[in-house]
Amino acid sequence: MHLAYPAVLAALLFCTGLYGVLARRNAILVLMSVELMLNAVNLNLVAFDVWLRDALHAGQALTLFTIAVAAAEIGIGLAIVLMVHRNRGTSDIDRLRDTAEHPHEDPDLDPDTDPDPAPPAGPHDEKAEAAA
């Protein structure tokens, strides 16, 4: 087996994953890109293990360990992304840089205005006032 074929494929996979990590703004797409990079590393490990004809098959054993770590990483990563999406309403990485909520430091709000304005009165509020 020629080592060049899996090495080139692994390099293409890794470069695609690296582009996805650097260019994407959606957290789920970034996690998928990290998985592409890990799969490129796994492909290199197995290819070099076969090429070197290692008697212990250390490359394949390390690949199984990497797959287990990647499965745990994607499970925890998706749980975190879902929790953040439920709390914030977005999974955009640019909007999630600061994890703490500071409404008084929001650059979109005018400092002279009240950060928590009262909600507008609806038809249900008028009925409650009339009943009281």
C-alpha positions, 0 to 999 in steps of 0.5 A, spaced: 500 500 500 502 506 498 502 511 504 501 517 499 494 516 498 491 516 505 496 521 507 493 526 502 486 524 504 488 525 511 491 532 509 485 534 505 480 532 511 484 536 516 484 542 512 477 542 511 476 541 518 481 547 520 477 551 515 470 549 518 473 551 525 476 558 523 470 560 518 464 557 521 460 561 526 455 556 528 457 552 534 454 545 531 458 546 525 464 547 529 463 541 532 463 537 526 469 540 523 473 538 529 470 531 528 473 531 521 480 533 524 480 527 529 478 523 523 484 525 519 488 524 525 485 517 525 486 515 518 494 517 519 494 513 525 492 507 521 495 508 515 502 509 518 500 503 523 499 498 516 505 502 513 510 500 518 507 493 520 507 494 527 507 488 531 503 491 537 498 495 532 499 501 537 496 506 531 490 502 531 489 502 539 490 509 539 485 510 534 480 506 538 482 511 544 481 517 539 474 515 537 472 514 544 474 521 546 471 524 540 464 520 542 465 523 549 467 530 546 461 530 541 456 528 547 458 533 552 459 539 546 452 537 543 449 538 550 453 544 552 450 547 545 443 545 546 443 548 553 446 555 551 441 555 545 435 554 550 438 560 554 440 564 549 436 563 543 442 562 538 448 558 537 452 563 534 459 563 536 460 571 535 454 572 540 456 567 545 463 570 547 461 572 554 457 567 558 455 572 563 449 576 562 451 583 563 445 587 560 448 594 563 454 592 558 450 591 552 453 596 547 446 596 543 442 599 549 443 606 550 446 607 557 440 613 559 435 608 558 432 603 563 435 596 561 429 592 564 423 596 561 416 594 563 412 590 558 406 593 554 400 592 557 396 587 554 388 585 554 389 580 560 392 586 564 386 590 563 381 584 565 385 583 571 385 591 573 378 591 572 376 585 576 380 588 582 
